[in-house]
């Protein structure tokens, strides 16, 4: 299936759970995507995550977005007994200050591959979610359409040749191709022997509160030259996306 993750704000926490500095990765994490799927299916945090083990992801970065930081306070100006509760059961007694990092105006298209037994219930859940999907934080609401396609037999070809692009700026007149960043979980055949790799600690083993565990994965980063005519016509992006989502695959 193909997902399009776009909205005014996104935040893909990577290292800072419960810290005062709430960071964001530069792209949607595997942990966040699996969390989205599990929430849409109505699964609680203690649920076994092994059902998602066979999923494979490819991320196309249409727009990396602009990083911004929000100075955020909770619980200021209240009596101590009305302030936030600590892990030990007492009250903090003062405002909790955090700096929350976001990606503004970012767009990612994700190809999610897996077995029919794994994908079918996720697709059904995203169409009728138990808990609404969000882009890393509950306040970050996704644009429509979120679920672009569910019948994709060649996700690489779809990302490179079919899915409309939404770059930050239109291509220059006469420019036949535009550079687009891709992140691959599986090493693509066209990669040279020596290429840029990223090691990220975002594969969830458990979401159980107090027992969250993750393991590392390797990503391969490439910059692909895609046809400039994939770039959406200004003012017609939403219509082009809807047309693509509803297009019947031969």
Backbone torsions as a table, in degrees:
resi	resn	phi	psi	omega
1	UNK	NA	161.0	178.3
2	UNK	-118.8	129.9	175.8
3	UNK	-115.3	146.0	173.4
4	UNK	-119.0	114.9	-177.5
5	UNK	-103.8	105.8	-177.2
6	UNK	-145.8	150.3	178.3
7	UNK	172.3	171.9	178.9
8	UNK	-57.6	-39.8	-179.1
9	UNK	-137.9	144.8	170.9
10	UNK	-136.7	154.8	176.2
11	UNK	-152.8	116.2	-174.5
12	UNK	-113.7	81.8	-176.5
13	UNK	-53.4	135.8	-174.1
14	UNK	-121.2	-41.4	-173.2
15	UNK	-135.7	2.8	-162.4
16	UNK	-124.1	34.0	178.9
17	UNK	-59.0	126.2	175.5
18	UNK	70.3	6.5	175.2
19	UNK	-89.4	167.3	179.2
20	UNK	-76.1	-20.4	177.3
21	UNK	-104.0	102.1	-175.7
22	UNK	-95.6	96.3	-172.9
23	UNK	-78.0	178.2	173.2
24	UNK	-142.7	134.2	171.1
25	UNK	-67.7	165.7	-178.2
26	UNK	-82.0	-0.4	-177.5
27	UNK	-156.9	163.0	179.5
28	UNK	-61.7	130.3	-179.2
29	UNK	-83.0	157.2	175.9
30	UNK	-62.6	-37.9	179.0
31	UNK	-60.1	-45.5	-179.0
32	UNK	-65.6	-40.1	-179.5
33	UNK	-66.9	-43.0	177.6
34	UNK	-65.5	-37.8	175.1
35	UNK	-61.4	-39.3	176.9
36	UNK	-61.8	-45.4	-178.9
37	UNK	-64.3	-44.6	-178.6
38	UNK	-64.4	-41.0	178.9
39	UNK	-65.2	-42.2	178.2
40	UNK	-60.5	-32.9	179.4
41	UNK	-83.0	-3.6	178.4
42	UNK	79.3	21.6	-178.5
43	UNK	-86.8	140.9	178.6
44	UNK	-83.3	176.0	-173.3
45	UNK	-70.8	-18.8	179.8
46	UNK	-84.9	-2.4	-172.8
47	UNK	-71.1	147.6	178.5
48	UNK	-64.1	129.3	-177.3
49	UNK	-96.7	4.0	-176.5
50	UNK	-64.1	-20.8	179.3
51	UNK	-63.2	-21.0	-177.7
52	UNK	-97.6	3.7	-172.0
53	UNK	-62.8	-33.0	-174.6
54	UNK	-84.9	-2.1	-179.6
55	UNK	-68.5	138.7	176.9
56	UNK	-123.1	137.2	-173.2
57	UNK	-120.1	142.3	167.2
58	UNK	-127.6	130.8	-178.8
59	UNK	-111.7	125.3	171.2
60	UNK	-104.9	124.0	-176.3
61	UNK	-95.0	93.2	177.5
62	UNK	-68.8	-45.8	176.5
63	UNK	-140.7	121.8	179.7
64	UNK	-70.5	-17.7	-179.6
65	UNK	81.6	174.6	178.5
66	UNK	-111.9	128.9	-179.6
67	UNK	-74.9	136.9	173.1
68	UNK	-140.9	155.4	-178.8
69	UNK	-123.8	129.4	179.8
70	UNK	-103.3	124.4	173.8
71	UNK	-80.4	115.1	-167.2
72	UNK	-123.9	134.0	176.1
73	UNK	-126.3	147.4	177.3
74	UNK	-136.3	130.1	170.6
75	UNK	85.9	16.1	179.8
76	UNK	-78.5	149.5	174.4
77	UNK	75.0	19.6	-178.9
78	UNK	-116.3	155.5	171.3
79	UNK	-59.1	152.7	-174.5
80	UNK	-54.3	-40.5	-177.0
81	UNK	-69.2	-8.4	177.9
82	UNK	-107.8	2.2	178.4
83	UNK	-84.8	177.0	-175.0
84	UNK	-61.9	145.4	-179.5
85	UNK	-85.3	138.3	177.4
86	UNK	-85.5	171.8	178.2
87	UNK	-61.8	-27.9	-179.8
88	UNK	-83.5	-3.8	176.8
89	UNK	98.0	-5.9	175.9
90	UNK	-87.5	-170.2	179.9
91	UNK	-116.4	145.5	-175.1
92	UNK	-67.9	-35.7	176.7
93	UNK	82.5	-3.8	-179.6
94	UNK	-150.1	167.1	178.6
95	UNK	-64.6	142.2	173.3
96	UNK	-93.6	122.7	-176.8
97	UNK	-106.8	128.2	175.5
98	UNK	-133.3	155.7	171.7
99	UNK	-112.0	113.2	-173.4
100	UNK	-105.9	123.9	-175.2
101	UNK	-94.1	140.1	-179.6
102	UNK	-136.1	160.6	166.6
103	UNK	-108.2	118.9	-179.3
104	UNK	-95.0	132.7	173.7
105	UNK	61.9	32.6	177.4
106	UNK	-87.1	154.5	177.7
107	UNK	-139.7	128.3	176.6
108	UNK	-130.8	139.1	172.2
109	UNK	-112.8	126.0	-173.9
110	UNK	-115.5	126.7	169.7
111	UNK	-95.8	122.7	-179.1
112	UNK	-113.8	117.1	-179.7
113	UNK	-113.7	149.1	178.8
114	UNK	178.2	-176.7	179.0
115	UNK	-72.7	158.6	178.4
116	UNK	-59.3	-39.0	-179.3
117	UNK	-63.3	-31.1	179.3
118	UNK	-83.7	-45.4	-173.5
119	UNK	-74.1	-39.3	-173.8
120	UNK	-55.6	-49.5	179.4
121	UNK	-67.6	-29.0	176.5
122	UNK	-67.3	-45.3	-179.6
123	UNK	-60.0	-46.4	179.6
124	UNK	-61.7	-39.9	-179.8
125	UNK	-67.8	-38.8	178.8
126	UNK	-67.1	-28.6	176.1
127	UNK	-74.0	-33.7	-179.7
128	UNK	-136.2	72.6	-171.4
129	UNK	-70.8	141.2	173.0
130	UNK	-68.7	-49.3	171.4
131	UNK	-118.4	134.5	-172.6
132	UNK	-62.5	138.5	176.0
133	UNK	-66.5	149.6	173.7
134	UNK	-145.8	165.8	-171.4
135	UNK	-96.2	66.1	176.0
136	UNK	94.3	-38.1	175.2
137	UNK	-134.2	151.3	-173.8
138	UNK	-60.1	-28.6	-179.5
139	UNK	-76.9	-10.1	-175.6
140	UNK	-97.1	92.1	-174.5
141	UNK	-84.7	133.7	-179.1
142	UNK	-78.2	149.3	170.5
143	UNK	-70.6	163.6	171.5
144	UNK	-101.5	148.4	-4.7
145	UNK	-82.8	136.9	175.3
146	UNK	-80.4	-48.1	179.7
147	UNK	-94.3	105.4	-175.3
148	UNK	-80.3	-50.1	-175.0
149	UNK	-147.8	148.4	177.6
150	UNK	-124.7	3.7	-173.2
151	UNK	-124.3	41.5	-173.1
152	UNK	-93.7	115.7	-179.1
153	UNK	-91.5	-23.5	178.1
154	UNK	-131.7	85.4	-174.6
155	UNK	-63.2	-32.6	179.7
156	UNK	-64.5	-47.2	178.7
157	UNK	-62.7	-38.1	179.6
158	UNK	-62.9	-44.8	-179.0
159	UNK	-68.8	-34.4	-176.0
160	UNK	-86.6	-26.6	-169.7
161	UNK	-124.7	-14.9	-168.6
162	UNK	-123.2	-46.4	-171.8
163	UNK	-68.7	126.3	179.2
164	UNK	-55.3	138.5	177.9
165	UNK	-90.6	146.5	175.2
166	UNK	-128.5	73.1	-178.4
167	UNK	-71.9	165.0	179.4
168	UNK	-66.4	-30.3	179.7
169	UNK	-140.1	147.8	179.1
170	UNK	-65.9	154.8	178.8
171	UNK	-66.7	157.3	177.4
172	UNK	-65.8	146.0	179.1
173	UNK	-56.1	132.9	178.7
174	UNK	82.2	-3.4	179.4
175	UNK	-80.1	117.2	-173.5
176	UNK	-75.6	-27.2	-177.3
177	UNK	-135.3	161.4	176.5
178	UNK	-131.8	146.7	179.1
179	UNK	-80.6	134.8	-179.6
180	UNK	-136.8	132.1	-179.8
181	UNK	-80.2	138.7	174.9
182	UNK	-125.0	146.8	173.4
183	UNK	-125.2	122.5	-172.9
184	UNK	-115.8	135.6	171.6
185	UNK	-80.9	-36.1	177.6
186	UNK	-102.0	134.6	-177.2
187	UNK	-64.0	113.4	-178.8
188	UNK	-70.1	151.1	-173.8
189	UNK	-63.4	-28.2	-174.5
190	UNK	-84.0	-1.1	-179.2
191	UNK	-71.4	141.3	173.4
192	UNK	-69.3	166.9	-177.1
193	UNK	-59.9	-38.8	179.9
194	UNK	-112.4	113.1	-178.7
195	UNK	-142.1	166.2	-177.7
196	UNK	-72.0	131.6	176.2
197	UNK	-123.7	152.7	176.4
198	UNK	-123.6	138.8	174.3
199	UNK	-110.0	118.3	-176.1
200	UNK	-126.2	140.5	-177.6
201	UNK	-99.7	70.1	-172.4
202	UNK	-135.8	18.7	175.7
203	UNK	-93.9	111.9	-172.8
204	UNK	-76.1	135.2	171.2
205	UNK	-102.2	-29.2	178.4
206	UNK	-157.2	137.2	172.5
207	UNK	-103.1	6.8	-177.0
208	UNK	-58.5	126.7	-179.4
209	UNK	-54.3	132.0	-178.8
210	UNK	81.6	-8.8	-178.7
211	UNK	-134.4	29.9	-179.3
212	UNK	-66.9	133.0	-178.6
213	UNK	-137.2	143.6	-177.9
214	UNK	-136.8	159.2	173.2
215	UNK	-131.7	166.8	-173.0
216	UNK	-89.0	156.2	171.6
217	UNK	-139.6	160.9	178.7
218	UNK	-107.1	133.4	175.1
219	UNK	-113.4	144.6	175.6
220	UNK	-106.8	126.2	-177.5
221	UNK	-105.5	128.7	174.3
222	UNK	-131.7	161.0	170.5
223	UNK	-117.7	113.8	-176.3
224	UNK	-100.1	146.8	174.7
225	UNK	-94.8	110.0	179.8
226	UNK	-104.0	154.1	-179.6
227	UNK	-60.4	134.2	-178.6
228	UNK	-68.6	-21.2	179.0
229	UNK	-73.5	-4.1	171.1
230	UNK	-75.6	-19.5	-179.8
231	UNK	-65.9	130.7	-177.2
232	UNK	-64.0	144.6	175.5
233	UNK	-68.6	131.2	179.9
234	UNK	-50.8	130.4	179.5
235	UNK	85.5	-5.9	-177.2
236	UNK	-122.3	12.9	-175.8
237	UNK	-59.1	-49.0	-175.8
238	UNK	-61.5	-43.6	179.6
239	UNK	-63.0	-40.8	179.9
240	UNK	-66.4	-38.2	177.7
241	UNK	-66.0	-43.0	178.9
242	UNK	-63.6	-42.9	177.9
243	UNK	-59.9	-42.7	179.6
244	UNK	-66.1	-42.5	-178.9
245	UNK	-63.2	-33.2	-176.3
246	UNK	-94.6	-6.6	-178.3
247	UNK	-61.9	135.8	178.3
248	UNK	-81.5	127.9	179.1
249	UNK	-83.0	128.7	-178.8
250	UNK	-69.2	NA	NA
